Amino acid sequence: RGLPDIRWGKFGFFSLAGIIVSMTLTAGVMSADAEREAYYARLAAVAGFTMIYVIGFYYMVSLIEKESQVQRLRLVQERIQNQMNLYQGMKQSYEQQRRYQHDFRNQLNCIQGLIGSGQIKEALDYIAGLTGSLRLSEMCGNTNHVVVNVLLNQKYAEAYDKGIAMTMAANNLSGLMISEEDLVTLL
């Protein structure tokens, strides 16, 4: 498992202080002229400080490891949420495509009915209205990349519904070599 990515700035002061205090206390323990009681007191102080230092160091490493795990979990949750948003967008796009196909059949039936009943002018007006709405859907563009198309078309539709003018320019992105979740995050 190993130690987590430790930022020595957090441990630098703690480690340096521990080393200095240990050396100071140990130097006092090892002096030749120290009295017997002072010798044992300092030895106990060194042992106690070393124990506190080890426990504190373990606690700090454990704390940083937990912080690192929490950060990784946050990133995983964010990626999952981005993927869910992408799939929701794709689902909505698919459902919208099905509605368009249904509407398209009905529109063709209507045109056929108008022409069949001799109402040519009405049929032409109806077709003119349809081509205007078709031009609107073509404005979103096609990048030859499904994920990019879904995201851009979603944003374009939102902007259009809110009356916001939006201009997009995109090339052929069929060869784009980036994972879908990273692409969703980026866009």
N, C-alpha and C positions, 0 to 999 in steps of 0.2 A: 504494500500500500504506500509506504513512504510518507515523507513529510509533505504537507501542502506547500504551495508557492508562498514562501515566507518573505515578507517585506522587512528587510533588516532595519529599516528606519524605525519600526515599532519596537524591535528587540534590541537595537543598538544601545540605547541608554540602559535598559534593564541588564543586558549582558555585561556591559562595561562596569556598571556599578557593582554587580555581583562579583566580578573578578577582582576589583580593587578592594572591596570589603573582605573577601576571602583571603586575599594576600596579606592585608593588614592584620587581620585576626590571626592568621597562621604564623606570621612573622613574630607576633607577640608570644605565641605558644612555644615557638622554637627558640626563643632567647634563653641563653644559659643562666642569666641572673634572675629569672622569674621565680617567684616563690611557689611553693607546692600548691597552695589554694588558688592563687591567681592562675597558675598553669591549668588546673582542672576547669576553672571557670571559663577561661578563654577557649579551652578545648570544647567545652559544652556549647559555648557561643558559636564557635566555628561549625560544629555539627548541626546545631539548630538553624543557623543561617543557611547552611548548605541544604538542609531539608526544605526550608521555606523557599529557597531559590529554585530547587528542583520542582517543587509543587507549583510555584508561580510560573515557571517556564512551561511545564506541562499544561497548565491551565491556559496560558496564552496560545500555545500551539493548538490546543483543542478548540479554543475560541475562533482562531483564524480558520481552522479546518471547517468548522460549522458555518462560518461566514462564507467560505468558498462554496460549500454545498448549497447554501441558500441562493447564492448568486447563480450557480449552475441550474438550480430548479427554476429560478425566475426566467432564465434564458430559454429553458425547455418549454415552460408555460407560454412564453411569448411566441415561440415558434409554433406551438400547437394552436394557439389562438389565431395566428396569421394563416396557418393552413386551413383552419375551420372557416375563416373569412373567405379564403380563396375558394374552397369547396362550396360555400354558400353562394358566392358570386357565380360560380360555374353552374350550380343548380338553377339559380334564377335565370341565368342566360339560356340554359336549356329549356326551361319552362317558357320563357319568353319566345324562343324559337318555335316551340310547339304552338303557342298562341298565334304567332305570325303565320304559320302554315295553315292553321284552321281559318284564320281571317282571310288568307290568300284564296283558299278554296271558295269561301263565301263571296269574296269580291269577284272572282271569275264567274261564279254562278249569276251574280247580279249583272255583270257586263253582258253575259250571254242572254239573260232575260231581257235586258234593255234593247239589245240588238235584235233579238227574236221578235220583240213587239214593235219594232220599227222606230224606236226612240234613239236615233243615232246621235243627235246633239247631246242628249242627256248622258249617253254612254261615253262620249268624248270628254264631256265635263267631268264625269266620274273618274275616268282614266287620268285626266290632268291632275285632279286632286290626289289620286294615288301616287303618281310619279313624284309629286312634291314631297309626300311623306317618305317615299323611298329614298329620295336624295338626302333627306335628313339622316336616315340610318346609315347611308353610305359615307357620310361625313366622318364617322368615327374611325374609319380606316381599317386596314388589315395589315398586320405586321408579319404574318405567317408564323406567329407564335401564339398558341392558344391562351396561355396565361396572361401574356401582355395584352392580347386583344380583349380578354374578359375584363381585366382591370381598367384599361383605358376606356372601353365602352361603358363600363359602370360609371366611371368618373364623368365621362362626357354626358351621359344621360342625367346624372345628378345635376350637373351644371346647367344643362338645357332646361330641366324642370324648374330650376331656380332663376332662370332668365340670365344666366351668366354666359357671356361669350367666351368661347374657348377655341384655340387653334392648336392643332397637333401636327407634328411632322415626324414621321418614323420611317426607317428603312426596313428592308427585309431582315427580320430577326430570327429566321428559321435555324440558323447555325449558332444561336446564342448558347454558350456553355456555362450556365449558372443554375444552381438548384432552384426548384420552384419556391421553396420556403425563403431562400435568400432573395429571390427576385421579388416576392411579395413584400418582404420587409423593405427592400430598397425602393420599390415603387410606392 
